[in-house]
């Protein structure tokens, strides 16, 4: 190419980039519809003097063109290739197609023959929707009950529970009472509606109702796209309701200048923010108007036009009352990092001490901080926390030392180990909390007692068994 032509091309290319808008809204993510058609042998039966399969073809020829132009389609059929074959399910048009004429051509070619594998058709359809971000509307048209799976309703519930995004509407075409009952269950399990149709007019009315619902979703997609042009996004925190009582609020800090943009007493609702990166800090309440405990949730990026959700779980502490008397604090430690997520110390007021606390998903250990003890004691481990769920740490086993003269401190070691799990120390002016009950996990322990005037602890108990749900009161015989 001559140098002059190359220069002109380069200038044109540069002009294209200069003239292009700085940002463009993404194309709307429009809803999709997948039809599942019954082409089992019973569809040759008559409804209003005409074969049901003929009616279905006529109605589909009217309903499909009437759907909003933005909607992509799919088509699945069953029972149309072999008699007595429960595996006779075929994806005729994969979801996401814009070829409506081709889809209707597939419908017109259907010739009923076999069984009614409804559950199998739904499984195969749902498998294709796993990667879809938006909810897909599935429309099942059937003239009878499932003939291959014992629990088609259970199958739909399981598919819903798996997280696949779909809503299932079911049209019962000329079905009896028993068939209506089963098909209604399918629709309810799939989060959709059941429609009864006894003839062509009824079938068309059912599909028209679905069309109106899909049209609303199309308009919503257009609206969402318009809003997405904004630089304003939102932060939303979701957490188990029972964990709200431990919170005194939260704080949002802009990372680029470390400025606190918001501090509020409630985490509920959506919090508008300009697009950017932020740090979120939970504020755990302390009694008597003390400064709250701070716990950094993490850093999050807010995108214009979108809601960034921070989904938390929680840890509940179920501790036996007799094991609480010497506890002055609690901490929840992330076992993966080994770092405490939140530590709450309040030796003179236990109002918030054992409240359920929200935490990010992960695996946690619970530590109790005993008054005057140099190190906290791990009393529960492997607390697996999922978003929206509460894991419970049950603390119901422990040990107490029977009152004995001259004792100034005592240590509890796992049997045969050098490092103690519990170190009990008294106040300088009295013997608190030497004789209180202390929570420890079930196991076998060795007990060492330090007496007044002695420089080394005495081994007074070996292999002491602490069982779940029980508190051992040990007599050192001093």
Helices and strands as residue ranges (DSSP letters): H 3-19, E 32-38, G 41-44, E 46-47, E 50-51, H 52-66, E 72-78, E 89-97, H 100-108, H 118-128, E 136-142, H 152-161, E 166-173, H 177-189, E 191-197, H 200-227, E 232-238, G 241-246, E 247-254, E 259-264, E 270-274, E 276-284, E 293-302, E 307-319, G 321-323, E 327-334, E 340-345, E 357-360, E 362-370, E 377-385, E 390-395, E 398-401, E 407-414, E 420-425, E 438-439, E 443-451, E 458-466, E 471-474
